[in-house]
C-alpha cells in the first residue's frame, strides 16, 4: 500500500520526503496504539472504562 501511495506522491511537483515521512510516522503510531489496546489486560480496560464515571 505504501508503494501505491509513494507512486502517486512522486508525480506531484514539489513534494519532498517530509510528507511521506510524516504519513509513515502517523500510520505507525496508530498501528502501535491498536496493538497496545488489543493486548491490554481486561482489568486495566475496565478501570479506564469506568474512569469518567468515578
Buried (B, 14 or more C-beta within 10 A) or exposed (E): EEEEEEEEBEEEEEEEEEEBEEBBEEEEEEEEEEEEEEEEEEEEEEEEEEEEEE
